[in-house]
Amino acid sequence: MATPQSDTPLSPLRTVAVVGLGTMGTGIAEVLAAGGRDVVGIDVSEAQAAKCVAALETSTARAVERGRLTEQQRAELLARVTTGTDLSAAAGADLVIEVAPESYEIKQQIFRELDGIVRPETVLATGTNALSVTRLAADSAHPERVLGMHFFNPAPAMKLVEVVSSVLTAPAAVTAVTDLALDLGKEPVAVGDRPGFVADGLLFGYLNQAAAMYEARYASREDIDAAMRLGCGLPMGPLALLDLIGIDTARTVLDAMYAASRDRLHAPAPILKQLSEAGLTGRKAGRGFYTYEAPGSGTVVADALTPREDGPSAAGRPVRSVGVAGSGTMASGIAEVFAKAGFEVVLAARSEEKAQAAKARVGKSLSRSVDRGRMTAEAAAATLDLIRPTGTYDDFADVDLAVEAVAEDLEVKRQLFATLDKVCKPGAVLATTTSSLPVVACARATSRPQDVIGMHFFNPAPAMKLVEVVRTVLTDADVHATVREVCSKIRKHAVDCGDRAGFIVNALLFPYLNNAVKMVQDHYATLDDIDAAMKLGGGYPMGPFELLDVVGLDVSLAIEKVLHREFRDPGLAPAPLLEHLVAAGCLGRKTGRGFREYAKR
């Protein structure tokens, strides 16, 4: 919590009324009071107003216990907040922030009443994240003073505030609330009026696709959530986040987005409607995608869908030695992972020289681990000794598991699998690390497609905990069991998915990145504002344009083309701006220029 300010505020908005004292309204009231503002909290329910006061008392007492406030500061903060049920209490406010339920009828009624209560110069802000600010403003007597001020939950902790202008909004009103947000220690981003704005506009499309993926039984809820946490570094998986937001709320936002965009990616997945209408709206109801200890609890309890812990029904094949095909960063990283786990590794490339270079890269990585105190020099040397570089795949003759990590080109991979089919012993498991190509196409290049499976590692392999295990319709159960057991031994978290484009992570990640590019292409928001919005409002470790430049725009475009080709959804068509940058050779950090420019190494 911010320390209450004693200096005269820079913003002229000194008295603020908050209409609607639910979780968000209470949080906004706390932020304002902590920032030295006089706050008038208003709710139609006396019980809700009392609940707001109790919540503020509890949160400020916790802040005192943690040394973030003194008792005197706490008393001053609480004294700045008054609550009531009569909208006329907003008469003296410089700013009114409305945080009522997401209903045009309710919000328009509030704005109409406020027109007859507040001064003509009072700024009116809506906290909506789904409804049209323009439509709300047009119904007001003074549309020029109406704008959006979208906080994120929990408001005291989340730094982002989206300041939403309509075509009717006066610049002075935008400046006033932007200055206020800065005074409160928030990071405001300026956006135009469209459903979802920036953060929710990108976030809810991704959440919707995750719900549809689960509904199609492509992967379990646990595997979808684990994949996005471990593969993308997100604080929560999409289905757990839907439960936290409220499935009914998500459906409302998506309905508004679809009404505006007609993009099928925004059409709410049927399961959202089914859960909402059944009252299974997430944590607040005690059940949504997951089951919770009690309504309002964040503690997940086992239910009929919880995976059993007794492991796969089939027994796996023994694996003592592993062949890794390739000489790039991914191949050397995978070789390091297996060697660290005690497996004998044959690292094969197209030449002895390339294989030696790949082993040398492992050596440098292990040296860094020694320097950082993560392993001893003796352990690093022993690990490196387990890797045998070679310039011929003939040396895979005795491996129990062969993992290819060569170029993401189907013909190259098919030729390699035809070679592995000839040199590997009967019963050896053959795995591809492809991130976007059909695993079954690799399998069909062999005479033993039942032994072929996908093992999609993430880069850098030694650091990333996730492996997507991709079964084809031809993969034997014991091959699947073998790979699951191996993942456990190399201390990776395995998630199961079927053989379709993008698997879990890329199928959810790249449409989100593509939609971010479309926002810039449409001049809706800037690169910096979108990146800031997703890091501050969505908890992403990197903004979409930072990530695109790291991944490589050519790689991203290739994956998006694969997704579009497989699912035939117009909304998945790569943004023309991305195609133009790739055509111009602006591929990201590796070329010194992508969406941003980078200093040459």
N, C-alpha and C positions, 0 to 999 in steps of 0.2 A: 504494500500500500504506500502511496506517495505521502510524504510528510506535508501536513497542512501549511499553506503559504501565508505569511504574515504581511508580505509586501503588497502594495496596490497592484491588482492584476493588470496585465497589459491589455487584455481584451475588455471592451466595454460591457460584455455580457456578464454582469455580476450576480444577477438573480435569475435562477433557472427553475422553471417548473417541469417536473417529470410526470407525464400522464400515463399511468399504467405501472403498477408496482409489483409485477411478477419478478422472476429471477433477473431478467435483463434490466428492467426499470430500477430495481433495487441496486444492482451493480453500478448503473450509470449514476444514480443518486450518490453512492459512496465515492465514486471517482470525482464528481463535482464538489462534494463537501471536502474531500481530502485536498482538492485544489483551491480551497479558499472561497468557494461560491456559496451563496445562500440558496438552499434548495427547498422547493415546495413540492412535496410528493403528493400526488392525487390518484385515487383509485375509487371506482364505484363501490368496491367492497370494503367495509370497515375492517373486516377480518384480515384482508390482504394488506391494508395499510398498517395494521398492527404487526403483521408478520414481517413487513419490510423493516419496521423499527427494531424488532427483535433480531432480525438478521444483521442489521447494522451494529447493534450492541455486541452480538457474538463475534462478528468479524473484527471489530475494532479491539475487543478484549483480547482476541488471538494475536492481533498486531502488537499490543502492549507486551504480551508474554514473550513474543519473539524479538522484542527490542526495536520494533519499527516505529512505534509511537510511545510517547510518554503519557501518563495518566492525564496530564493537563491538556495535551494535544487531542487526546481522545474525547475529553469532555467538550472541548471547543468544536471539534468536528461534529459531534452528535447535536450540539446546540444549534448548528447551522442548518439542521434538517427539521422541517415541520411536515406533518402529513395531515390529510383530510380526504373527504369524499366529494367536496363541492368544487366544480371546475372554476367557479368565480375566484377561488384562491389564487389563480394564475394572473389576476388582474395587474399586479405590479411587476410581472416577470419581464426581463429583457429578451429571454429566449424560452420557448416551450419545446420540449422534446417529447413527442408522442410515441409510446411503446405499447400500444393497445394490440389486441389480437389482429392477425393478418386478414382483415375484412375491409373491403372498400366502404361498405355501409357504415361500419363502426367508426372507421377513421374519418370519413367525410363528415359524419355527424359531429365528431369532436372538433374538427376544423371549423365547421359552420358556427358552433357555439363559441369557440374561441374568438372568431371574428367580432362577436358582440361584447367580448369581455376585455381583451388585451388592447394595448395602445397600437396605433397604426404602424409604428416603427418596430414593434416586437417581431422578432424572427420566429417563424414556426418551422420546426424540423420534424420529419417523420423518421422513425427508426426502422421502417420496413426494409426487408431484404428481398421481397417478392413482388410487391405491387408497384404500379407506375406512379412515380412522384409527380409527373406532369398531370396525370388524371386527378390526383389529389389536389394539386395546386389550382387547376382550372376551375374547381368547384369553390375556391376560396374567394372572399371579397378582395383580397390583396395577394394575387398569385405570385407577385414579384418577391415576396418575403418568405415563400415556402420552398424548402429544399429537403434533401435527405441527409441524415447524420447517422450512418450505420456503424454502430459499435459491434464488437464481437464478444462472445461469451467464453469465459467470465470477464466482464468489462474491466474490473480492477487489474487483471493480469495481462489482458491482451492489448497490445500497443496500437493496433491498426484502427483507424476510423476512416471510412469511406465518405467523402463529402460529395453529395450527388446533386448536380444542377439539372434543372429542366430548361427548356428554351425560354421559359418565363422568368427564371430566377435572376434577381438583381445581383451584379458582381459584389456590391457592398455586403450583402447577406452572406455570400460565399466567403469573403475575406473575414468577416466577423467570426463565423464558426470555425474556420481554419485556424485563426489566431487562438481561439479558445482551446481547440484540440491541442495545439502546441503548448499553450500554457499548462494544460493538464498532463503534459509529459507523453502525449500520444503522438503517433506519426500519421498525419492525415494524407490521403491521396485523393486527388480530384478525378471524378469519373462522371460520365454522362448517365442519362436515365434509360436503363434497360434492365429487364428482370435479372436479378442475381448480381448486378453490377460486375465488379471484377472477380473478387475472391469466390463468392458463392456461384457466380456464373461459370467459373471453371470447376469449382469443387463439386457442385451438385450433378453435373454431367458425368463426372467420374464416379460418384457414389451410385448414380442410377445404373451405369454399366456394370458395376460390381454386383448390384442387386439382381440384374438380369442374368449375369454369369452364374450366380448362385441358384437362381430360379431354374436355369437350364440344366442344373445338376452337373455342371462341368467340373466343379471343384467344391469341396466342403467349405462351410463358413470359416472354420478354423484355418484352413489352408489359404483361402483368399486373403484373410486378414494378416496371417503370418507372412505371406509373400510380399505384401505391400509394405509391411513394417521393416522386414529384413532386406528386401530388395531395393527399397527406395528410401529407407531411413525415416519413414513417417512415424509420428508418435502413436497413432492408432490405425488399425485396419479400417477399411471402409464400412463394413457391416457393423462393427462395434461403434463407429462414429455415427452411423445412422440411428442406432439405438440411443446414443447420447443426445443427438439433436432432436430426436422425435420423428418417428416414421411419418406421422401425419403432417408435421411441419415440412419435412422433405418433399412429400407429395404435393403440398400447396405451392412450394417454390418451383418445383418442376412443372406443375400445371401452368404456372404463370410464364415460365421460360418457354415452354412448348407453344403456348398461345401466341407468343411474340415471334418466335423463330421458325416454327414448324419443322425444326430439325428433329428427326426421329430419335437422335441420341438424348433429347430432352423429354421425350414422351415417357411419362412415368411407367416403370416396369410394373406389370400387373400385380406382382407380389406386394408392392407397396400399398396398393389399393386394398388387397385382400387382408393384409395385416392391420391396416388402419381401420377398416370396417369391422374387424373382429375385436377391436380395442387393444390389439397387441402393438402398442405404439413405441415400445422401447423401454428404457430404464424407468421412466416415470410410471409406467404401467406394471413394471416387474417382469415384462416379457416382450420381446420383439424378435429379432433374429436369434438372440440368446435369451436364456432364462436367468433371472436375477434373484438374489436372496429375498428381496422385498421390493415393493414399489419405491422408486427413488434411490435404491441402492446401486452401487457400481460393482458389486461382487457377483461374478458369474457363478452359477451352480450347474451341476451336471443335469442334463435332460435326455430325452430319448435320442437326440441327434448327436450327443457328445461321443466322439470316437472312443472305441475300446482301447485299453492300454495293453492288451495281451499280444499285440503285434500282428503281422500278416499270417494268414493261415498256411501259406506255403513256406517250406524251408528254402533258404538261399543256397547258392553254390559257394564252395570255399574259394576265397580270393587271397592269395599271398603276394602275387606280383602283378604290377599294373604297367601297361604300355600307354604312353602319352604321345600322340602324333601331332607335330607342329613345332614351330620355333618362335612364335610370337609371345607377347606378354601373357596372354591367357594360357598358352601351353606351359610356359615356364612356371606360372602361378599354380596351375593344377599339379604339376610335377612336385612343386614344393609342398603343397598340401598333403599329397600322398606320402611323400618321404618323411614329413614331420610325424605322420601317424605310424611310421615304422614299416611301410610297404616298400618292397624292392621296385624301383621304377626304371623302365627302359624309355628314354626320351629320344624319339626318332624324328628326324627332319629329312629334307631332300638332299642334304649333304652333311658330312661329318662336321664341317666347319660351322654350319648353322646350328647343329645340335650342341656343339661345344659352347657356342655363344649363348644359347638358351640356358645351358647349365651354369655358365658364368653369371647370368642374370639372377639365377636362384642364389648363387653364392653371395652376390651383393645384397640381396634381400635378407639373407640369413645374417650377414654381417651387421646390417642395420638393426636387426632384432637383438643381437649381442650388445651393440652400442647402447641400446635403450633398456638393457637389463631384462629383456624378456626371455632370453635363453643363454646358456653358457656357451663359451667358445667350443668346448668339447662336444656339446650336443649339436651345435651347428655343423661341426666337422663331420660328425657321425651321420647327420641327416644328408649332407651333401654326398657322402660316400655311397648312399643308397641309390643315387641317380647315375645311370649308365647311359651316356650319350652315344648315338649311333646315326649313321647316314643311310641305313637301310631298314625297311619295315620287316625284312626277313627275321630280324631279331625279336619280333613279337611272337615267334613260334610257340614259346612256352608261357606267355602271360595268361592270367586268368580273366583279366578285364582290360580291354583296349578302349581308350578314350581319345576321340579325335578332336583337335582344336585347330583346324586349318581354316582357310579363307571361307567366308560366308557366301559360297557359290555352289549351287546344287550340283553342277556337273563335276566340279572338283571333289566334292564330298562323295558323290556316287562312285567316282573312279577309285577313291581311297577305300571305300567299303568293299568294292570288288577285290581290291588287293588284300585287305584284311581277311576277307572270306577265304582267300587262298592260303595265307600264311599262318593264321591263328588256328590253334588246336580245336578239335571238336569240344563243345561245351563252354568255350570262352564267351564271355559277355562282351558285346560290341556296343559302345555308346557314342552318341554324337552330342556335342555341346552347342548345336545350332540354337539361335535365339528366335529364328523366324521361318526357317524352312521346314517342310514336312518330314518328320522322322521316318514315316513309312516309305518315302521315296528312297531314303538311304537303305532301309531294310530290304527293299525290293531289288537292290543292286547286289544282294547276296543270295546264296542258296539256303540260308538259315535265318529268315526274317524273324523267327520266333526268339532269336537270341539278341535282337537289336532293340535298343531303348534310348530315350533322350536323357541326358544329364546336363541340364543347363546351369552352369556355374555363372556367377556374376563377378565383374571385374572391380577391384583386384581380388582374385580368387583366395589368396591367403587371409584377407581381411573380411570379406563378405560371407555371411553365415548361411545364405540361402542356396539351395539347389532345387530347381524344378525337375521333378522326375516325370518323364513323359512316356506313357505307354501308348503303343499303337494297338489296333485291333488284332494284331498278329503276335504281340509280345507275350511270352510265356509267364505264368504266375511266379515261377521260381526265379526268373530273371528280374522281375520287379522286386521280389523279396531280397535278392542279392544286392541290388543297388541301394535299397533302403538300409540294409545292414551296413554296407560300406559307408554310406553317408553318416551313419551313427559313429562309426569308427574314426572317420576323419573330422568328427565334431561339427558337422554341418546339419542344418535344419532342412529336412526334405519335405517338399509339398508335392502332392500328386495332382496331375492334370492330364487331360487328353491331348491328342495330336491335332491341334488346330493353331492357326497363325497367332503368334504373340504369346501363346500359353497364358499365364495369369498376368505377370507383371507388365510385359510390353503391350498386351492387349488393353490394359487399363491406363498405362502411363502415356503412350504415344498419342491417343486421341485427345487427352488433356493438353499435351504439348502443342498439338496441331491447333486446338481451339485458342490457345494463347497467341499463336502466330496470327490467327484470323483477327483477333482483337486489335493487334498492332496494324495489320493490313487495312482494317476498317477505320483506322485513326480514332479508335474508341479510347485508348489509353496508351501511355508510353511504356517502353520496355522497363524503365526503372520503377514506375508505379506498379506494373503487373508483378514484377519480381518481388517488390516490397510487400505487396498485398498477399501473395501466396506464402511468403516466409512469416509474416507477422500475423496474418489472419487464418492461414491454413496449417501452420506449423511445419511447412516444408523446409528441409535443410538447405535447399537451393531454390532460387526462383526458376521458372521454366526456361528463360532465355540463358541464364547461367548454365543450366543443365544441358540445353541444346548445344551450346558452344563447347562444352566438355565432351559430350557424347560424339559430336561431329554431325554437321548438318546433312552430310551425304549418307551417313549411317541412319540417321533419323528418317530421312526421306525414303530410303530403301524399305525400312520397317513399315512406314505408313503406307507405302504402295502395296506391300504384301497384305496388310490388314484390309485395305480397300478392295483389293482383288478378291480376297477370300470371302468377306462378308457382304460385299456389293452394296454397302450403305453409302448414300451420297454424302452424309455427314462426315465420313472417314476419308473423303478425297483430300489429298495433301493440299495445304494452302499454297496458292500460286507464289506468294512471297518466298516461301521456303524453296520452291523449285527454282525461282530466279536467282536466289543467293547461291545455290549449289551450282547452277549453270555458270555463274560468274566466278566460280572457284573460291567463294567465301565459305569455307567449311568449318569454321570455328577456331578454337585455340591452335589446332595443329597447323593452320595456315596463317595465323596471325590476325585473321579477321573472319567474323561470322556475323552475329547480330551486333556484336561490339568489336572494337579493335583492341589488339593486345600487343604489348611490347615484344620485339623480337628477342629470342633467347641468345 
